[in-house]
Structure formats: structure tokens, C-alpha cells
Amino acid sequence: MTALTLHAFFALGGGLGAVLRHWMSSRITHDLPLATLVVNVLGTLLLGFWLGQPETGGPDIEHGRRLILGFCGGFTTFSSFAYQTLDLHRTRSIATAAGNILASVTLCALAFLMGTYLSG
């Protein structure tokens, strides 16, 4: 397995994740950043599920790891979360921005725990 092959799996996963995130954000419209919250929660659920799987070894485990990490990296979005939280502070209130942070971190942590629980 070459480094180029591993990078290609990471890039493929990242590209697929970014396309799915864009598609979902065009379907979930709201004046609050719900699309970002949904993709971040789903992404951490998937990541928790993947990381909770027992490692069986074998030559393909690293390909799968790169594909999933690339997908989750492209699908979830910290930059949109940060920008939208700042925008909530500017256009609404600091309480709304703080609520977005609290809800996002809490739900993503719960999704990660649920993913690891479901995989075991």
C-alpha cells in the first residue's frame, strides 16, 4: 500500500463528504444553522460508529480508515459552524450564539458516544 493510494482514499472520502454536505445544506433551510448542526451530528455519529468497531487488521483497514476520516472531514464543517455562530452573535444575540455552541457540542458528543455504543 503506497502513500499515494492512502492519500487517494482520503481525497475520495473528503470529496464525497463535501458533496453530500452541500446537497444536505441545500435541502435543509432555516434561519438558524440547522444544516450545519445536522451534518456535524451525523458526521460524529458515523465517526463514533467507525472508531467503535473492533480492528480486525488486514491490508484494507488503513484504506477504510482513510476513506471514513476523509468523508467525515469533508462532510462535517467547523469553519461553517464558527462563521454561523459569529453571525448569530452579530444578528441576534450572544445568548443565541452560545446556545448554538452548547447545542452543537452537546449533540455531537452524544452522537459520538451513541456511535461507539452502537458499534460495540
C-alpha positions in Angstrom: 0.0 0.0 0.0 1.6 3.2 -1.1 1.2 6.6 0.5 -0.3 7.8 -2.8 -3.0 5.2 -2.5 -3.8 6.2 1.0 -4.0 9.9 0.1 -6.3 9.0 -2.8 -8.7 7.2 -0.4 -8.6 10.2 1.9 -9.3 12.6 -1.0 -12.1 10.4 -2.3 -13.8 10.3 1.1 -13.3 14.1 1.5 -14.8 14.8 -1.9 -17.8 12.6 -1.3 -18.4 14.1 2.2 -18.2 17.7 0.8 -20.7 16.9 -2.0 -23.2 15.3 0.4 -22.8 18.2 2.9 -23.5 20.7 0.1 -26.5 18.7 -1.0 -27.9 18.5 2.5 -27.4 22.2 3.2 -29.4 23.0 0.0 -32.2 20.8 1.3 -32.3 21.9 5.0 -33.2 25.6 5.0 -33.9 27.5 8.2 -32.9 30.9 9.6 -30.8 29.1 12.2 -27.8 27.0 11.1 -29.7 23.7 11.3 -28.0 22.1 8.2 -24.6 22.6 9.8 -25.8 21.1 13.1 -27.3 18.1 11.3 -24.2 17.3 9.2 -21.9 17.7 12.2 -24.0 15.4 14.4 -24.4 12.8 11.6 -20.6 13.0 10.9 -19.7 12.5 14.5 -22.2 9.6 14.8 -20.5 7.9 11.8 -17.1 8.6 13.2 -18.0 7.2 16.6 -19.5 4.1 14.9 -16.4 3.6 12.9 -14.0 4.1 15.8 -16.0 1.8 18.0 -15.6 -1.1 15.5 -13.1 -3.7 16.6 -10.0 -3.6 14.4 -9.7 -6.8 12.6 -6.4 -5.9 10.9 -5.7 -6.8 7.3 -4.4 -4.8 4.5 -7.7 -2.9 3.8 -8.2 -1.5 7.3 -6.0 1.6 6.5 -7.9 2.2 3.3 -11.2 2.2 5.1 -9.8 4.4 7.9 -8.6 7.0 5.4 -11.9 6.9 3.4 -14.0 7.4 6.6 -11.8 10.1 8.0 -11.7 11.9 4.7 -15.5 11.6 4.4 -16.1 12.9 7.9 -13.7 15.7 7.4 -15.4 16.8 4.2 -18.9 16.2 5.5 -18.6 18.0 8.8 -17.7 21.6 8.9 -16.0 23.5 11.7 -15.5 26.6 9.6 -19.2 27.0 8.8 -20.1 26.4 12.4 -17.7 29.1 13.5 -18.9 31.6 10.9 -22.6 30.9 11.6 -22.1 31.2 15.3 -20.4 34.6 14.9 -23.2 35.7 12.6 -25.8 34.6 15.2 -23.9 36.8 17.7 -23.9 39.8 15.3 -27.5 39.5 14.0 -29.3 38.1 17.1 -27.6 37.9 20.5 -24.8 36.4 22.4 -27.2 34.0 24.0 -28.3 32.6 20.6 -24.7 32.2 19.6 -23.9 30.5 22.9 -26.9 28.3 22.5 -25.6 27.2 19.1 -22.3 26.3 20.6 -23.8 24.4 23.5 -26.3 22.5 21.4 -23.7 21.6 18.7 -21.0 20.4 21.2 -23.5 18.5 23.3 -25.3 16.8 20.4 -22.0 15.9 18.7 -20.6 14.4 21.9 -23.8 12.4 22.3 -23.7 11.3 18.7 -20.1 10.2 19.1 -20.9 8.2 22.2 -24.0 6.7 20.6 -21.9 5.7 17.5 -19.3 3.9 19.6 -22.1 2.3 21.7 -23.9 1.0 18.6 -20.8 -0.4 17.1 -19.9 -2.5 20.1 
